[in-house]
Amino acid sequence: MVTITCKIPAELNKRLEAEASRKMLSKSALVREALDRYLKRSRQSAFDRVEDLCGIIKDGPTDMSTNPKYMDGFAGTLERVMRERMAGPFVPLEPDWKERVRITSAKRTAG
């Protein structure tokens, strides 16, 4: 292994020591674990970050992902979920994305 050195605030060190003690790990092992998780998360796609939510609804409609009637209200739900689950501020790619989702939903329902 390679050795690195970094300075951390005293308060962070107290929290690190407490968590290492609680998990019965060395501080180094806990820092390695946290750094590994952080670096893996920064490479994740949006799907990777919400994958644990897929399939959690029991007894729901079997065609929910393909039936256009379930798209009503989707834009608001998507915005809320993205704000809650994604790291950093949520910035839509285009200012009219909600309208575009609504129009796409209406086209699917009509056709």
C-alpha positions in Angstrom: 0.0 0.0 0.0 1.0 3.6 -0.5 1.0 6.0 2.4 -0.6 9.4 2.2 -0.7 12.1 4.8 -3.5 14.7 5.2 -4.5 17.3 7.8 -8.0 17.3 9.2 -9.8 19.5 11.7 -9.9 18.3 15.3 -13.7 17.9 15.2 -13.5 15.7 12.1 -10.8 13.6 13.9 -13.1 13.1 16.9 -15.9 11.9 14.6 -13.5 9.6 12.8 -12.2 8.1 16.0 -15.7 7.6 17.3 -16.9 5.9 14.1 -13.7 3.8 13.9 -14.3 2.6 17.4 -18.0 1.9 16.8 -17.1 -0.2 13.7 -14.1 -1.7 15.4 -11.8 -0.6 12.6 -8.6 1.4 12.5 -8.9 5.1 11.5 -6.9 4.2 8.3 -9.3 1.4 7.4 -12.3 3.6 7.9 -10.7 6.4 5.8 -9.9 3.9 3.0 -13.4 2.6 3.1 -15.0 6.1 3.0 -12.6 7.3 0.2 -13.4 4.2 -1.9 -17.1 4.7 -1.5 -16.8 8.4 -2.4 -14.7 7.7 -5.5 -17.1 5.0 -6.7 -20.1 7.2 -6.2 -18.6 10.0 -8.2 -18.4 7.7 -11.2 -21.9 6.5 -10.9 -24.6 7.2 -13.4 -28.0 8.5 -12.4 -29.4 5.0 -12.7 -26.7 3.6 -10.5 -27.6 6.1 -7.8 -31.3 5.1 -7.8 -31.0 1.5 -8.8 -31.9 0.4 -5.2 -35.3 2.0 -5.7 -36.1 -0.2 -8.8 -38.7 -2.9 -8.0 -39.5 -1.7 -4.4 -43.2 -1.2 -5.0 -45.2 -4.4 -4.4 -48.5 -5.2 -6.1 -48.2 -2.2 -8.4 -49.2 -2.1 -12.1 -47.1 -4.4 -14.2 -47.0 -1.9 -17.1 -46.0 1.1 -15.1 -42.8 1.7 -17.0 -44.5 1.4 -20.4 -48.0 2.7 -20.1 -48.4 6.4 -20.9 -51.2 7.0 -18.5 -48.7 6.7 -15.6 -46.7 9.7 -17.0 -49.1 12.3 -15.6 -47.2 14.2 -12.9 -44.0 12.5 -13.8 -42.0 15.7 -14.3 -42.6 17.0 -10.8 -41.8 13.6 -9.3 -38.7 13.3 -11.3 -37.5 16.8 -10.2 -38.2 15.9 -6.5 -36.4 12.5 -6.8 -33.4 14.1 -8.6 -33.1 16.8 -6.0 -33.1 14.2 -3.2 -30.9 11.6 -4.7 -28.3 13.4 -6.8 -25.2 15.0 -5.4 -24.9 18.7 -6.0 -27.5 21.1 -7.3 -30.1 19.9 -9.8 -29.8 21.7 -13.1 -32.1 20.6 -15.9 -30.3 20.3 -19.3 -32.9 22.6 -20.9 -35.2 25.2 -19.3 -38.3 23.7 -20.9 -37.7 20.1 -19.9 -40.9 19.8 -17.9 -43.0 21.0 -20.9 -41.1 18.5 -23.1 -41.9 15.6 -20.8 -45.6 16.7 -20.7 -45.8 16.9 -24.5 -44.0 13.5 -24.9 -46.4 12.0 -22.3 -49.4 13.5 -24.2 -48.2 12.1 -27.5 -47.8 8.6 -26.0 -51.3 8.8 -24.5 -52.8 9.9 -27.8 -51.0 7.5 -30.0 
